[in-house]
Amino acid sequence: MRSLIKDGINLLCLVLMLPLSLPTRVFAAEGRPSVLFTILCHTLSLFPGVIGVYLRRGYYRIAFEECGSDVAIGFGTVFAMRGTRIGRDTYIGTHCTVGLAHIGESVLIGSNVDIIGGPQVHHFDQTDVPIKQQGGTMTAVHVGNGSWLGNSAVVMADVGEECVVGAGSVVVNTCDDWGIYVGNPARRVRDRRESAEGAE
């Protein structure tokens, strides 16, 4: 019964969000600036509680390239690019900022996490030109299935599957599958499978 109620609320919110999410896709398809996406993303981030989670889910399921039907996105979390993809059963905490990312299934992302669209979002090689005028390159950061990004982590490189990134860590290099990474810059301190075997 509870599952049926959740499905009903999901469907209702999906329908309610269609007048907002469909124009977002149409404008993007025509190559127009993503001003509408930015406005709606920021506005929907401010709806509190469970209702906010359902409304955001309804919007992003259509607006994003891919978004699982059971994704939970917390209060105050905003996205910079419509090209972001989020797999099923993924939780994103409150007050996160996501530049451009492909997030897998069953991923757990704590609060205040920043996923930056690669290490070259801002170019800074020219010393005679202000950094803000040098442009940049956005690349999708991949977060593998089953990984956990701790609170306040900053991620600008790919994270493999089943990884743990410690709270406050700064990921500047690719994290291999099953690794536990901590620090600034984040470094691999253990393999999750080894620690599991050692505990038996």
N, C-alpha and C positions, 0 to 999 in steps of 0.2 A: 504493500500500500504506500509506504513511504517513498519507494522508488517511483511509483506512478505519479505521486505529487510533485517530486523533483522534476520528472520528465515534463509534466504539465507546465510548471513554472519556467523551465528552460524554453519550451516552445512558445509560451506567451511572451517572454522577453525577446526571443529571436524575432517574433512578429513585430513587437513594439519598436525594435531597433532597425527594422528594414528601411523605413524612410530616411534613416541616417546612414546606415552601412552601405546600401546600394549606391547612392550618389558618390560615396567615397570611392568605391570601386570604379564607377563610370568615369569620374574625373581623372583618376589615376591612369585608366586605360587610354585616355585621350592625351596623356602626357602633360596634364596641367599640374601646377604646383600643389603640394599637399597641404595647403592652408586649411582646408575643411577637415582633413584628418587630424591635424594638430589641434584645432579648436575643439573638436569632439573628444579627442583623446584626453585633453586636459580637463574638460568639463566632466566627462564621465568618471574620471579618477577621483572626483570629489564626493561621489555618492557613497555614504557610509554603510557599514554592515553587510548583511547577507544580500539585501536588495541590490547594493552596489556591485557585489560579485556577480549576481545573475545578469544585471544590465550590461556590465562590461563584457561578460561572456557572450551575450547575445549580439553585441555590436562587433566584437573582434572575430567571431565565427564567420562573418561575411566580409568584414573590412580587410582582415589579414589574408595573406596568400594561403595560410593554413592555420587552423586553431581548433584544438580538441573540444569536444562537446562537454567535457567535464573539467575544463581548466578553471582555476581559481586565481584571480588577479586582485591583489590587495589595494586598499585605499591609498591614494596619492601616487600610485605607480603610473609612469608615463612612458610612451614609446615615441621615438623620433621618426621611424620609417615604417611604412605600410608593408614592406617586404619581409617583415619579421614572420617567423613560423614557430608555432608552439604545439608540441605533441600532446597526446591524451594524458590525463591524470597528473598534470603538472601544476604545481603551486608556486606562485610568485608573491612574495610578501609585500608589505607596505612600503611606500616611499622609495621604490626602485626606479632607476632610469635605464632604459634599454635603447641603445642606438640602432643597431641592426644585428639581429641574431636569429639563428636557427636552433631552437631549444627542443630537445628530444622529449620522449615520453617518461612519465613518472619522475620528473626532475623536481627537486625541492630548492627553492631560492629564498633565502632569508630576507629580512628587511634592510633597506638602505643599501642594496647592492647596485653597483653600476656596471652594466655590460656595454662597453664602448665599442663602436664599429671599427675595430682594428687599431693598430698602433699609429696610423697615419691620417687620422681624422683631420689634423691640422698640419700642414707642411710648414717648416720653419728654417729651411736651408739658406734662404736669401736674407742676408743681414741688412740690406738697404730697403727692404719692403716689410711693412708691419705684418706680423704673423696672421692677423685676421684677414689680410688681403691676399694671402698666398694660396688659398684654397686648401683642399684636402681630398683624401680618398677614403670612402666608406667601404669596408669589407665585412661580410657577415661573420660573426663569431659563432662557432658551433659549440653547443653544450650537449654532451652525449646523454643517452638514456640512463636514468637512475642516479644521476649525479646530484650532489648537494653542495650549494654555494652558501657559505656561512654569512651571517650578518656583516654588512659594511665591506664585503669583498669588492675589489675592483678587477674586472676581467676584460682584457683586451687581446687575448689569444684563445685558441680553441681548448676546450676541456673535454677529455675523453669520456667514455662510458664508465659508470659506477665509481666516479671520483668523489673525493671530499676536498673542498677548498675551505680552509679554515677562516674563521671570522677575521676580518680586517686584512686579509691577504691580498696581494697585488699580483695578478697573473699576467706576465709579459711574454712567457714562452709556453708552447703547447704542453698540456698536461696529458700524460699517457693514461690509458684505461686502468682502472682499479687503484690509482695512486691517491695518497693523502698528501696534500700540498699545503704548506703554511709559510707565512713570512712575507717580507717585502725586500726583493722580489720573491714570489712563492717558489719554494723548492720541495721536491719530493722527499718525504721523510719515512714513508712506509708503503707497502703494498697491502691493501685491505684483505686480500686472500691470505696472506701470511699471518696477519694479526688474528684472523678468524681461526686458522689452524692452530696457532699457538695457544688460543684460549681453551681448546678442547682438552 
